[in-house]
Amino acid sequence: MGIINSSLRGCEFTKSFIFKSWIKENEFLWLLMELIFFVLICAYLAYIFDRPQRYLDVNSYYYSYVYPFNYFDYVWLLLITFTTGHNN
């Protein structure tokens, strides 16, 4: 892929130039994509860090407990925390 020289103003079209120009043209869409990505990643990290260790019983195929929260519960709790401003 290298650098492509354009006939207009002598600009160099690289991948970063194309990416930055797309961000400048679609600011709202980029902001929305960043927000969704941020919420999904933070909810996944909270889900991973908050769940306890699971120990599988050797004589059974089932875990010894049922964990009450799933990933989408953490997404919902994170969105509620962001919109209401509560720190709990």
LOMIKE-348331 format. One record per residue (C-alpha): x, y, z; residue number from 1. Coordinates in Angstrom, 3 decimals. Example, Ala and Ser with C-alpha at 12.3 -4.5 7.8 and 13.67 -1.06 7.14 Angstrom:
BEGIN
px / py / pz / num
12.300 / -4.500 / 7.800 / 1
13.670 / -1.060 / 7.140 / 2
***
This chain:
BEGIN
px / py / pz / num
0.000 / 0.000 / 0.000 / 1
2.264 / 3.003 / 0.022 / 2
1.583 / 6.635 / -0.392 / 3
-0.649 / 7.771 / -3.260 / 4
0.102 / 11.260 / -4.531 / 5
-2.932 / 13.210 / -5.662 / 6
-3.043 / 15.864 / -8.298 / 7
-4.983 / 18.168 / -5.954 / 8
-2.699 / 20.261 / -3.731 / 9
-0.067 / 17.526 / -3.586 / 10
-1.672 / 15.782 / -0.578 / 11
-0.479 / 12.364 / 0.402 / 12
-3.340 / 9.918 / 0.881 / 13
-2.372 / 7.484 / 3.593 / 14
-4.632 / 5.295 / 5.698 / 15
-4.465 / 7.728 / 8.589 / 16
-5.401 / 10.658 / 6.307 / 17
-8.427 / 8.794 / 4.976 / 18
-9.445 / 7.780 / 8.509 / 19
-9.119 / 11.346 / 9.840 / 20
-11.076 / 12.777 / 6.930 / 21
-13.859 / 10.246 / 7.491 / 22
-13.991 / 11.255 / 11.173 / 23
-14.219 / 14.948 / 10.224 / 24
-17.073 / 14.249 / 7.810 / 25
-19.001 / 11.921 / 10.157 / 26
-18.456 / 13.368 / 13.614 / 27
-21.780 / 12.296 / 15.123 / 28
-21.509 / 8.736 / 13.816 / 29
-17.933 / 8.447 / 15.102 / 30
-18.974 / 9.744 / 18.532 / 31
-21.860 / 7.285 / 18.663 / 32
-19.592 / 4.387 / 17.674 / 33
-17.058 / 5.360 / 20.344 / 34
-19.764 / 5.574 / 23.005 / 35
-21.194 / 2.155 / 22.129 / 36
-17.720 / 0.607 / 22.077 / 37
-16.862 / 2.209 / 25.427 / 38
-20.064 / 0.941 / 27.063 / 39
-19.610 / -2.597 / 25.727 / 40
-15.961 / -2.813 / 26.814 / 41
-16.569 / -1.337 / 30.268 / 42
-19.550 / -3.612 / 30.857 / 43
-17.508 / -6.639 / 29.837 / 44
-14.680 / -5.653 / 32.184 / 45
-17.136 / -5.163 / 35.055 / 46
-18.667 / -8.548 / 34.251 / 47
-15.256 / -10.250 / 34.289 / 48
-13.985 / -8.573 / 37.466 / 49
-17.215 / -8.884 / 39.439 / 50
-17.964 / -12.557 / 38.979 / 51
-16.535 / -14.980 / 41.539 / 52
-14.232 / -17.853 / 40.768 / 53
-16.013 / -20.909 / 39.479 / 54
-14.968 / -24.257 / 40.805 / 55
-16.196 / -27.261 / 38.899 / 56
-17.066 / -30.280 / 40.985 / 57
-15.157 / -33.314 / 39.753 / 58
-18.128 / -35.626 / 40.213 / 59
-20.636 / -33.310 / 38.549 / 60
-20.954 / -31.438 / 35.275 / 61
-22.679 / -28.520 / 36.985 / 62
-21.248 / -25.602 / 38.864 / 63
-22.093 / -25.399 / 42.528 / 64
-23.944 / -22.092 / 42.200 / 65
-25.886 / -20.029 / 39.697 / 66
-24.504 / -16.560 / 39.046 / 67
-27.454 / -14.135 / 38.899 / 68
-26.053 / -11.478 / 36.518 / 69
-25.242 / -11.890 / 32.860 / 70
-23.379 / -9.560 / 30.504 / 71
-26.451 / -7.604 / 29.393 / 72
-27.319 / -6.837 / 33.004 / 73
-23.957 / -5.104 / 33.301 / 74
-24.577 / -3.152 / 30.099 / 75
-27.911 / -1.994 / 31.495 / 76
-26.422 / -1.093 / 34.895 / 77
-23.608 / 0.847 / 33.244 / 78
-26.038 / 2.834 / 31.087 / 79
-28.209 / 3.627 / 34.115 / 80
-25.135 / 4.715 / 36.070 / 81
-24.043 / 7.027 / 33.244 / 82
-27.454 / 8.597 / 32.727 / 83
-28.412 / 9.099 / 36.382 / 84
-24.987 / 10.000 / 37.751 / 85
-25.102 / 7.587 / 40.684 / 86
-21.783 / 6.155 / 41.828 / 87
-22.934 / 2.866 / 43.274 / 88
***
